[in-house]
Amino acid sequence: MSKKLVIYLMAEPETPDLARAAVDGGADIIELGFPFSDPLADGPVIRRAGERALARGMRTAQCLDVLARTRELVGDDIPLIPMTYASLFEAYGWDRLTEAMHANGGTSMIVVDVPAGERADLRRVQLIAPTSTDERIALAGEQTDGWLYLVTVTGTTGARDDVSPELAGLVERARRLVNRPLYAGFGISTPDHARAAGSLADGIAVGSRAVLVAENGPAALRDYVASLRAALD
């Protein structure tokens, strides 16, 4: 079974074309960042992209439009997962935004700062980290929507020199406690990283480096994603 490749992109006017390029390069899933003014989990690259998106007028309604246009371009078979923070739901309305995300082509969602056990009715991809207890991992695995996101490091998103040495132990614990696919993210940016993380987990998620490469346009992003795909395969 081939390893899954998840690519994160910030919601901006160009994002639908970038998402199509990422899929053409071999991405299986697209995460779509809805920008937020105080993104605690995000490192400098994604934080800067969010600030740029907000400065360009990307608010929740505009992000939903980008989601709908991305769905049109990538087709019905590619999962699209909006990723954001609880404050956007508080401002827009939890039920209203959830319904709007699904109505505009979202497959699921990630709400970074709402841990497993809170708002259990909100079907979403759950995140666990090396600091998560066995009890928290089991609960996240029970409540997650489809797959479990393994945050490979304690800290924010961002490219790093090597895959976190904590990933192997986190995968081992999660495999023991959870019967869901495990996708590793945070700090994965090169084909070597993809190969190393993919040898442990069922898939990988790449954010900061994808956002940086995307600044050079769809062709550059497609080639970069293809290099990750080749490493995973």
C-alpha positions in Angstrom: 0.0 0.0 0.0 1.5 3.3 -1.1 2.3 5.9 1.5 0.1 9.0 1.6 1.4 12.5 0.9 -0.3 15.4 2.5 0.6 18.9 1.3 -0.4 22.1 3.2 -1.1 25.4 1.4 -2.3 28.7 2.8 -5.6 29.9 1.4 -4.9 32.7 -1.0 -6.3 33.6 -4.5 -3.6 31.5 -6.2 -4.1 28.4 -4.0 -6.6 26.5 -6.2 -4.0 26.4 -9.1 -1.2 25.5 -6.6 -3.3 22.6 -5.2 -3.9 21.3 -8.7 -0.2 21.4 -9.3 0.5 19.6 -6.0 -2.0 16.8 -6.9 -0.4 16.6 -10.4 2.9 16.1 -8.5 1.5 13.2 -6.5 -0.2 14.7 -3.4 -3.0 12.5 -2.0 -4.5 15.1 0.4 -4.5 18.9 0.5 -4.6 20.8 3.8 -5.9 24.3 3.3 -4.8 26.8 6.0 -7.4 29.4 7.0 -5.2 32.2 8.3 -5.4 33.3 11.9 -3.7 36.3 13.5 -2.2 34.4 16.4 -1.3 30.9 15.1 0.5 29.4 18.1 1.4 26.1 16.4 2.9 27.7 13.4 6.6 28.5 12.8 7.9 31.6 10.9 7.1 30.4 7.3 3.4 29.6 7.8 3.0 32.5 10.2 4.3 34.9 7.5 2.1 33.3 4.9 -0.9 33.8 7.2 0.0 37.4 7.8 0.3 37.9 4.0 -3.1 36.2 3.4 -4.8 38.4 6.0 -3.2 41.5 4.5 -4.6 40.5 1.2 -8.1 40.3 2.7 -8.4 36.6 3.2 -11.1 36.2 5.8 -13.2 33.2 6.5 -15.7 33.9 3.6 -12.8 34.3 1.2 -11.2 31.1 2.4 -14.4 29.2 1.9 -14.5 30.5 -1.7 -10.9 29.3 -2.2 -11.9 25.9 -0.8 -14.8 25.7 -3.3 -12.6 26.7 -6.2 -9.9 24.2 -5.1 -12.5 21.4 -5.0 -13.5 22.3 -8.6 -9.9 22.1 -9.8 -8.7 18.9 -8.0 -11.9 16.9 -8.5 -14.0 14.9 -6.1 -11.4 12.2 -5.2 -8.8 14.3 -3.4 -9.5 15.0 0.3 -9.4 18.7 1.1 -8.9 19.5 4.8 -9.2 23.0 6.1 -6.8 23.6 9.0 -7.3 26.5 11.4 -7.8 27.5 15.0 -10.8 27.6 17.4 -11.1 31.4 17.3 -12.3 31.3 13.7 -15.1 28.9 14.7 -16.0 31.1 17.7 -16.3 34.2 15.4 -18.2 32.5 12.6 -20.2 30.0 14.6 -19.1 26.4 15.2 -22.0 24.8 13.4 -22.2 27.4 10.7 -18.5 27.1 9.8 -18.5 23.4 9.9 -21.5 23.2 7.6 -19.9 25.8 5.3 -16.6 23.9 5.1 -18.4 20.8 4.0 -20.7 22.6 1.6 -17.7 24.2 -0.1 -15.9 20.9 -0.6 -14.1 20.2 2.7 -13.7 16.5 3.5 -12.8 16.9 7.1 -11.0 19.6 9.2 -8.1 20.1 11.6 -8.6 22.5 14.5 -5.2 22.8 15.9 -6.0 24.1 19.4 -9.1 21.9 20.2 -7.7 18.7 21.8 -9.3 15.3 21.7 -12.1 15.1 24.2 -13.3 18.6 23.6 -16.2 19.1 21.1 -16.3 15.4 20.4 -19.3 16.0 18.0 -16.9 17.9 15.7 -15.5 15.3 13.3 -11.9 16.2 12.6 -8.4 14.9 12.2 -6.9 14.7 15.6 -3.3 15.6 16.4 -1.0 13.8 18.9 2.6 14.7 19.9 5.6 13.1 21.7 4.3 14.6 24.9 0.8 13.0 24.6 0.0 10.4 27.2 -1.1 6.9 26.2 -4.6 7.9 27.4 -4.6 11.0 25.1 -3.3 9.0 22.1 -6.0 6.3 22.6 -8.7 9.0 22.8 -7.4 10.8 19.8 -7.3 7.6 17.8 -10.9 6.8 18.8 -12.2 10.2 17.8 -10.1 11.1 14.8 -11.6 11.4 11.3 -9.9 8.9 9.0 -6.2 9.3 10.1 -4.2 10.4 13.0 -1.8 13.4 12.6 1.5 12.7 14.4 3.2 16.0 15.4 6.8 14.7 15.3 8.3 17.5 17.4 7.5 19.5 20.5 7.3 22.9 19.1 6.0 24.8 16.0 5.9 23.9 12.4 9.0 24.5 10.3 11.7 22.8 8.3 14.4 21.1 10.2 17.7 19.4 9.4 16.6 15.9 10.3 13.5 13.9 11.0 12.7 14.1 14.7 14.3 11.2 16.7 11.0 11.2 18.7 9.0 10.0 15.7 9.9 6.3 16.0 8.8 6.1 19.6 5.6 8.0 18.9 4.7 5.7 16.0 5.4 2.6 18.2 3.1 3.9 20.9 0.4 5.0 18.5 0.5 1.6 16.7 -0.1 -0.1 20.0 -3.0 2.1 21.1 -4.7 3.1 17.8 -6.0 1.3 14.8 -5.9 4.2 12.3 -3.4 5.3 9.6 -0.7 7.4 11.1 0.7 10.4 9.1 3.7 12.3 10.4 4.2 16.0 10.0 6.1 19.1 11.3 9.7 19.3 10.3 9.5 17.2 7.1 10.8 19.1 4.1 13.2 17.0 1.9 13.0 13.8 0.0 15.3 12.2 2.5 13.0 13.3 5.3 10.1 11.9 3.4 11.8 8.6 3.0 12.8 8.3 6.6 9.4 9.4 8.0 7.6 7.2 5.5 9.5 4.2 6.6 7.9 4.6 10.0 4.5 6.1 9.4 1.7 5.4 6.9 2.1 8.9 5.3 3.7 12.3 5.7 2.4 15.9 5.8 4.6 18.7 4.5 3.8 22.3 5.2 6.4 25.0 5.6 8.7 23.9 2.7 5.6 23.5 0.5 4.4 27.0 1.3 7.9 28.4 0.5 8.2 26.5 -2.8 4.7 27.5 -3.8 5.8 31.2 -3.8 7.7 30.2 -7.0 4.5 29.1 -8.7 2.6 25.9 -9.7 5.4 24.3 -11.8 8.0 24.6 -9.0 5.5 23.1 -6.5 4.6 20.3 -8.8 8.3 19.3 -9.2 8.9 19.6 -5.5 5.9 17.4 -4.6 7.0 14.9 -7.3 10.4 14.6 -5.5 8.7 13.8 -2.3 6.4 11.3 -4.0 9.4 9.6 -5.6 11.1 9.3 -2.2 8.0 7.8 -0.6 7.4 5.3 -3.3 
